[in-house]
Amino acid sequence: LELKILPGSLIVIGGGYIGCELAQMFSRAGVEVTVVCRSRLLPGAEPEIGEALTGYLRDEGISVRRGLSYKEIRRTGKGIALEADDGGEQTVIEAEQVLITTGRRPNTDRLGLKEAGVALLANGGIKVDDRMRTTRMGVYAAGDVTGRDMFVYMAAYGAKVAAANAVNGDAMRYDNRAMPWVVFTDPQVAGVGLSEAAARKRGIEVKTSVLALENVPRALAARDTRGLIKLVADANSNKLIGAQIMAPEGAESIQTAVLAIKCEMTVGELGQTIFPYLTTVEGLKLAALTFDKDVSKLSCCAG
């Protein structure tokens, strides 16, 4: 981001949220961009959303190369060359510059924490419990240095919990079950709670609904139907346990799903909630109705 001159071409290594955001930004600034990743775009998001975003980026002229195993990166007379294995075939991708967005590590190496009796995680983060206590009595930690939930608002929340517990007898518990996250691509991607895969990994029996944005009146009125909404519910209790939205300005709607999960609403209750017409957030109601109905056959505002 400190470049004085834009490169003519750029390889972005990593398909997470930082890689996707910056790849689209550079592409729209006129740079020829190639995104390469080991699995798929946004591996932590629902696969339907990762697949859709791949298509939208490709529509803008961004090359997306998935499932690559990196072998070597080297300088050439023209810039950078990345050697990789693509399904058993060797491939070389060249560009003027490379941007590596493969994740972050807490900067704890020189703090002398091990000597102080503060245990670290494998990624270098400070190990804390749900009260933000480290393994050293009287020492608390919060924010990116803990190696989890690396968002500024979660750092502020964790700091509040740590400070309160340090002076008030460890009464507060860190709770990220309804933590929202946002990817500022276009269309935006936002989520909260468990994905379908994460829920199944925990042994939860789930049911899901997927609603294409072409079924949301606001998207039709705006003539931009890129995106979808996916909801995940506990199949036994019908409680909403996860939601992801891909839509232009979709991030503005995720807080409704946050409150629904925090208040332990069922998808039936969400579907019966009154939403204003011609809003993106109305899509959450329609997605909730999709568990039991074909909303494309409903009249305006019906439910």
C-alpha positions as CSV (number, residue, x, y, z in Angstrom):
1,L,0.0,0.0,0.0
2,E,3.1,2.3,0.1
3,L,3.8,1.8,-3.6
4,K,4.5,5.0,-5.4
5,I,3.8,3.5,-8.9
6,L,1.3,0.8,-9.7
7,P,2.8,-2.3,-11.2
8,G,1.6,-3.5,-14.5
9,S,0.9,-6.9,-13.2
10,L,0.6,-8.5,-9.7
11,I,0.5,-12.0,-8.2
12,V,-1.5,-12.2,-5.0
13,I,-0.6,-15.3,-3.0
14,G,-3.5,-16.2,-0.7
15,G,-7.2,-16.3,-1.1
16,G,-8.3,-15.1,2.3
17,Y,-10.1,-11.9,3.0
18,I,-7.0,-9.7,2.7
19,G,-6.0,-11.2,-0.6
20,C,-9.5,-10.9,-2.1
21,E,-9.9,-7.3,-1.0
22,L,-6.5,-6.2,-2.2
23,A,-6.7,-8.2,-5.5
24,Q,-9.9,-6.4,-6.4
25,M,-8.6,-3.0,-5.4
26,F,-5.5,-3.4,-7.5
27,S,-7.5,-4.7,-10.4
28,R,-9.9,-1.8,-10.4
29,A,-6.8,0.5,-10.3
30,G,-5.8,-1.0,-13.7
31,V,-3.3,-3.7,-12.5
32,E,-3.4,-7.1,-14.2
33,V,-4.0,-9.4,-11.2
34,T,-3.6,-13.1,-10.6
35,V,-4.8,-14.6,-7.4
36,V,-3.3,-18.0,-6.4
37,C,-4.3,-20.1,-3.4
38,R,-3.9,-23.7,-2.1
39,S,-7.6,-24.4,-1.7
40,R,-10.3,-21.9,-2.7
41,L,-11.2,-18.3,-2.1
42,L,-12.4,-17.5,1.4
43,P,-11.8,-21.0,2.8
44,G,-13.5,-20.0,6.1
45,A,-16.7,-19.0,4.3
46,E,-19.4,-21.2,2.9
47,P,-18.3,-22.9,-0.3
48,E,-21.2,-21.4,-2.2
49,I,-20.0,-18.0,-1.3
50,G,-16.3,-18.7,-2.2
51,E,-17.5,-20.1,-5.6
52,A,-19.7,-17.1,-6.3
53,L,-16.9,-14.6,-5.4
54,T,-14.5,-16.5,-7.7
55,G,-16.9,-16.0,-10.6
56,Y,-17.4,-12.3,-9.8
57,L,-13.7,-11.6,-9.7
58,R,-13.1,-13.5,-12.9
59,D,-15.9,-11.4,-14.5
60,E,-13.8,-8.3,-13.7
61,G,-10.8,-9.8,-15.4
62,I,-9.0,-11.2,-12.4
63,S,-7.3,-14.5,-12.9
64,V,-8.0,-16.9,-10.0
65,R,-5.9,-20.1,-9.8
66,R,-7.0,-22.5,-7.1
67,G,-5.6,-25.7,-5.7
68,L,-2.0,-24.8,-6.3
69,S,1.0,-26.1,-4.4
70,Y,3.8,-23.5,-4.3
71,K,7.3,-24.7,-5.2
72,E,9.5,-21.6,-5.6
73,I,9.3,-17.9,-6.1
74,R,12.2,-16.1,-7.7
75,R,13.2,-12.8,-9.3
76,T,13.4,-12.6,-13.1
77,G,14.5,-9.9,-15.5
78,K,10.9,-8.8,-15.8
79,G,9.9,-9.1,-12.2
80,I,8.7,-12.2,-10.3
81,A,8.1,-15.9,-11.3
82,L,6.1,-18.3,-9.1
83,E,6.6,-22.0,-9.8
84,A,3.7,-24.2,-8.6
85,D,2.1,-27.6,-9.0
86,D,-1.3,-27.4,-10.6
87,G,-3.0,-30.8,-10.3
88,G,0.2,-32.6,-11.0
89,E,1.4,-30.3,-13.8
90,Q,4.2,-27.8,-13.3
91,T,3.2,-24.2,-14.0
92,V,5.0,-20.8,-13.9
93,I,3.1,-17.6,-13.2
94,E,4.9,-14.3,-13.9
95,A,4.2,-10.7,-12.9
96,E,6.0,-7.5,-12.1
97,Q,5.4,-7.8,-8.4
98,V,4.0,-10.2,-5.8
99,L,1.8,-9.6,-2.8
100,I,1.8,-12.3,-0.1
101,T,-1.4,-12.4,2.0
102,T,-1.1,-15.8,3.6
103,G,-2.0,-14.8,7.1
104,R,-0.6,-13.0,10.2
105,R,1.3,-14.1,13.3
106,P,1.3,-12.3,16.7
107,N,4.5,-10.3,17.2
108,T,5.5,-11.9,20.5
109,D,9.0,-13.2,19.8
110,R,10.9,-10.6,21.7
111,L,8.7,-10.1,24.7
112,G,10.3,-12.7,26.9
113,L,7.0,-14.3,27.6
114,K,8.2,-17.9,28.0
115,E,10.8,-16.7,30.6
116,A,8.0,-14.9,32.4
117,G,5.9,-18.1,32.5
118,V,3.4,-17.0,29.9
119,A,2.6,-19.9,27.5
120,L,2.3,-19.4,23.8
121,L,0.2,-21.1,21.1
122,A,1.7,-22.8,18.1
123,N,1.0,-19.6,16.0
124,G,2.9,-17.4,18.5
125,G,-0.3,-16.1,20.2
126,I,-0.5,-15.7,23.9
127,K,-2.6,-18.5,25.4
128,V,-5.6,-17.2,27.3
129,D,-8.7,-18.6,28.8
130,D,-12.3,-17.3,28.5
131,R,-11.5,-14.7,31.2
132,M,-8.5,-13.4,29.2
133,R,-6.1,-14.8,31.8
134,T,-2.7,-16.1,30.7
135,T,-0.9,-19.0,32.3
136,R,0.9,-16.5,34.6
137,M,-1.2,-15.4,37.5
138,G,-2.2,-11.8,37.4
139,V,-1.2,-11.4,33.7
140,Y,-4.0,-10.8,31.1
141,A,-3.8,-10.5,27.3
142,A,-6.2,-9.2,24.7
143,G,-6.3,-8.4,21.0
144,D,-4.3,-9.8,18.0
145,V,-1.5,-10.8,20.3
146,T,-3.7,-13.7,21.5
147,G,-3.8,-15.1,17.9
148,R,-7.5,-15.3,17.6
149,D,-10.4,-13.2,16.4
150,M,-8.1,-10.6,14.7
151,F,-10.5,-7.8,14.3
152,V,-10.2,-4.3,15.8
153,Y,-13.6,-4.5,17.5
154,M,-12.8,-7.9,19.0
155,A,-9.5,-6.5,20.4
156,A,-11.5,-3.7,22.0
157,Y,-14.0,-6.2,23.4
158,G,-11.3,-8.5,24.7
159,A,-9.5,-5.6,26.3
160,K,-12.7,-4.6,28.1
161,V,-13.1,-8.1,29.4
162,A,-9.4,-8.3,30.5
163,A,-9.5,-4.9,32.2
164,A,-12.7,-5.7,34.1
165,N,-11.5,-9.1,35.2
166,A,-8.1,-7.7,36.3
167,V,-9.8,-5.4,38.8
168,N,-13.1,-7.1,39.5
169,G,-12.5,-10.8,40.3
170,D,-12.7,-12.4,36.8
171,A,-16.5,-12.0,36.6
172,M,-16.7,-11.4,32.8
173,R,-16.4,-14.2,30.2
174,Y,-15.1,-13.7,26.6
175,D,-17.9,-14.8,24.3
176,N,-17.4,-14.8,20.5
177,R,-20.4,-17.0,19.6
178,A,-22.1,-14.1,17.9
179,M,-19.0,-12.4,16.5
180,P,-19.6,-10.8,13.1
181,W,-17.0,-10.6,10.3
182,V,-16.9,-8.7,7.0
183,V,-14.9,-9.0,3.8
184,F,-15.0,-5.7,1.9
185,T,-15.0,-7.0,-1.6
186,D,-17.7,-6.0,-4.1
187,P,-20.1,-7.6,-3.4
188,Q,-19.3,-7.7,0.3
189,V,-19.3,-10.9,2.3
190,A,-20.4,-10.9,5.9
191,G,-21.0,-13.7,8.4
192,V,-21.7,-14.7,12.0
193,G,-21.8,-17.9,13.9
194,L,-21.0,-21.4,12.5
195,S,-20.7,-22.4,8.9
196,E,-22.3,-25.6,7.9
197,A,-19.0,-27.4,7.9
198,A,-18.0,-26.0,11.3
199,A,-21.3,-27.1,12.8
200,R,-21.1,-30.6,11.4
201,K,-17.5,-30.9,12.7
202,R,-18.9,-30.2,16.2
203,G,-21.4,-33.0,15.8
204,I,-24.4,-30.7,15.4
205,E,-27.2,-32.0,13.1
206,V,-28.0,-29.0,10.9
207,K,-30.3,-27.9,8.2
208,T,-29.5,-25.1,5.8
209,S,-31.2,-22.7,3.4
210,V,-29.6,-20.9,0.5
211,L,-31.3,-17.9,-1.2
212,A,-30.0,-16.3,-4.4
213,L,-30.2,-12.5,-4.3
214,E,-32.4,-12.6,-7.4
215,N,-35.2,-13.5,-5.0
216,V,-34.7,-10.3,-2.9
217,P,-36.7,-7.3,-4.1
218,R,-34.1,-4.8,-3.1
219,A,-31.5,-6.5,-5.4
220,L,-34.0,-6.5,-8.3
221,A,-34.8,-2.9,-7.8
222,A,-31.1,-2.0,-7.7
223,R,-30.5,-4.2,-10.8
224,D,-27.6,-5.9,-9.0
225,T,-28.5,-9.5,-8.1
226,R,-24.9,-10.6,-7.4
227,G,-24.8,-12.7,-4.2
228,L,-26.7,-15.0,-1.9
229,I,-27.7,-15.6,1.7
230,K,-27.0,-18.9,3.5
231,L,-28.5,-19.7,6.9
232,V,-27.5,-22.7,9.2
233,A,-29.9,-23.9,11.8
234,D,-29.8,-26.6,14.5
235,A,-32.0,-29.3,13.0
236,N,-33.3,-30.3,16.4
237,S,-34.0,-27.0,18.1
238,N,-34.5,-24.9,14.8
239,K,-32.3,-22.2,16.4
240,L,-30.3,-20.1,14.0
241,I,-26.6,-20.9,14.6
242,G,-24.9,-19.3,11.5
243,A,-25.5,-16.9,8.7
244,Q,-23.5,-15.6,5.8
245,I,-24.5,-12.8,3.4
246,M,-22.9,-11.9,0.0
247,A,-24.5,-8.8,-1.4
248,P,-23.6,-5.2,-2.3
249,E,-23.5,-3.4,1.1
250,G,-24.4,-6.8,2.6
251,A,-22.3,-6.0,5.7
252,E,-25.0,-3.6,6.8
253,S,-27.4,-6.5,7.3
254,I,-25.3,-9.0,9.2
255,Q,-26.0,-7.4,12.6
256,T,-29.6,-8.5,12.4
257,A,-28.3,-12.1,12.2
258,V,-26.0,-11.4,15.1
259,L,-28.9,-10.4,17.3
260,A,-30.9,-13.4,16.2
261,I,-28.1,-15.7,17.2
262,K,-27.4,-13.9,20.4
263,C,-31.1,-14.0,21.4
264,E,-31.3,-17.7,20.3
265,M,-34.1,-17.1,17.8
266,T,-35.4,-20.0,15.7
267,V,-35.5,-19.7,12.0
268,G,-39.3,-19.8,12.3
269,E,-39.3,-16.8,14.6
270,L,-36.9,-15.0,12.2
271,G,-39.2,-15.7,9.3
272,Q,-42.2,-14.3,11.2
273,T,-40.4,-11.1,12.1
274,I,-41.5,-8.0,10.3
275,F,-38.9,-6.5,8.0
276,P,-39.2,-3.4,5.9
277,Y,-39.8,-3.9,2.2
278,L,-37.1,-3.1,-0.4
279,T,-34.2,-3.5,1.9
280,T,-31.3,-5.9,1.7
281,V,-31.9,-7.1,5.2
282,E,-35.3,-8.4,4.2
283,G,-33.3,-11.1,2.5
284,L,-32.7,-12.7,6.0
285,K,-36.5,-13.1,6.4
286,L,-36.8,-14.6,2.9
287,A,-33.9,-16.9,3.6
288,A,-35.5,-18.1,6.8
289,L,-38.8,-18.8,5.0
290,T,-36.8,-20.8,2.4
291,F,-36.3,-23.6,4.9
292,D,-40.0,-24.5,4.3
293,K,-41.2,-22.6,1.3
294,D,-40.3,-21.6,-2.3
295,V,-40.2,-17.8,-1.8
296,S,-40.1,-17.3,-5.5
297,K,-43.8,-18.2,-5.6
298,L,-44.8,-15.8,-2.8
299,S,-46.3,-12.4,-3.5
300,C,-44.7,-9.2,-2.3
301,C,-44.1,-9.1,1.5
302,A,-45.9,-12.4,1.9
303,G,-44.7,-14.8,4.6
